[in-house]
Amino acid sequence: MKRIVMLFMVVSVWVSAAWAQKSNPAPASGQGRTSAASLLRSLPNTNSVPGFMNYAKPQGQNPDPNLNMAAKVKVNCSRGESIQKALNRLNRVSPLSPALVTVHGTCNENVVIQGFNRLTLQAASGATISDASGGTGAVVDIEDSTDVSLEGFTINGGAIGVYCGNFSVCRFNGNTIQGASDADFQAGQAWAYFDENTIQDSCYGLVSLESSYVRSNGGLVVQHNWCAGVYVVTGGAFAAFGTTIRDNDALGVYAGTSASLLLQSTTITGNHWGVYVDAHSTADFDRDNAVTGNIGAGVIVGDLSYAGFPGPNTVTGNPDGDVVCWPQFSATRGALTNIGGGTTNCAEPQP
């Protein structure tokens, strides 16, 4: 009998509390709700921690209870502060909430970004991140993160300048990535988007592998790399719109092992070979591309591979042939009609 009475009392208290909450909703100020900003404010001596700014709640606005305020962090590497330490603090608080990290000065460190969502690293004028691993690691390593943006940095050295991997989504605007020993940028099982950036002075400039998708939205320049400007393999994809790939010592673009290319309004010039499509790979030269002035061939189509020229393109002025079909079982469409009068040895069926 005592158990029944106690159970009745517990249920009564629970019902009363639920009815009170329904009758008296939380105040409009958002009291009682948890956000990244409120968690940061609750940290002791926040203002004394280098890198953290005060939060200013918008006046006269009621925040959406389902939308956390973006955390805003400043890092000045010239004063001994560290991007990695700031990210570690954010990770402890709320890595899945939006955050903006503004970076000043010259940063000599290797930065790992893991498990973040909607993180932006923004360079103040002239900010740089340079390798501190002696050429053995990535300068910036982005793993298992959604919508990470790097804006305005010069990124120097490392085995890899920037790595985007493990199903991350990475965005780049206004950066110069240069001087890595292996690759300036590499995507592995990830998605990456480039606006106006420069990638230069490495073995490989931009690498897309293991089913990664990399897209250039316009203004990307890939230049002065000694192995290949763009290297796409093992099911990777590269879509280039308004991109310039120039003056690379060996290949402008290589696509191999079931890779795919989509090119539109893109210029490929001054390389030894312009584009080499090989090993069961495809290239779609959609329209308005210029593959001109390369030292050897303009476009080479290799084993079990296909290159299509559906719209008007200019593939001319390449001394070893403008569009060259190599055995075995290479194929093209449009190479006889849509390359602006360039030369080819490829055979196509009559329409």
Steps between C-alpha positions, in 0.01 A plus 500: 500500500785740583651433155173592331476827696860590419447425130186718500696787662781476240253502211315797650821701534601415141160605360504824701848586372406426141181712528699787653753489218219505242321787673821701557726471196863601515552877474579653162856571604583131452562435873543131567615413152859393438707639213867511409507866595346443845738211565797717408370780724477255789870415482701657784714801412410484131634850437839402635539210257697610190300470182145540634283805435204625699157409373250776427140384490302684229279760664127478449515154342378169632741228387364195324514225766609254231791711375817541703689828477830474318804500724752767399865448579812708429848348474816710465790269425746789514419525872560131565139388466410180315224402257510144631453606862201715404347208307555267795305739724217524249496123466452459873208743500294423190670383180169465316401867537608774255833663576715772343873505576681813383877453473769769509872473447741222407397159633762224509295193583319199359126534551258207536129575454295197602130455571395861432187631331476848336848617595662794320870587531545852366836667450553860592714678241824311443435208738698185423512141622834324447609142558662419833540125441819512296312400185343182639139604565211703363501868587119497529331160545118501480335175611141390558372860481206662323527836326848621601615818321851645466508859378792723409800301628845435360575138592862393466681168483430166661480162333144609416390861524130436569339158536120459488400146594274255675172623345563867574361794300766768449476847342782732394503864393785747459778264610848431364609143572860438406828320547391157625734212422225256389177690429377848577141380534367146529145369542445142614140380534381861526340793317684828437402829336739769375427860407789739427812323627856435383664156532868489405857375539451139608536156341122469457287811523146373556424131564156334505497131588295221657164616361551862604326784317685829448339798326650829389233768479716756316829678558712202606859509367716184515856566389873418523467144632757248378296174489146608410287805554186292561514126578172306516507123566321204663146613429564866576331784313598855408262760355671817379310816409701810407825339616858561380748210502832619367878460490520165678817310414345165405120477484236767521228247590518124549188284543551127556350189657128571452532875550275764344554856379254774410652813346326822399653841416836368621846582364777236493824637359879494534516149646700216347181304429166673542256225605560123522192279547588136569403170663123491456447871561287768334538867415215730396632816330158656523558832323718811473819330616841598362770232494776682315873559501605190691847362424386153396145380434188691595265213597606134517237225525641169627389147586124442526442873537269757342516872425194691381489844339125572485529877461742741336855482636843617388759221504778628277870584489627190678803367301455126570132502403196679632283196578695172495345154536731231639426127512335304638133583443498875537197690368389856435194688381521851357878491450447522123266798514511695829867575572536819298690354206759308702659175388407147611569138412181381670237318296132551567193336347317699238179661627 
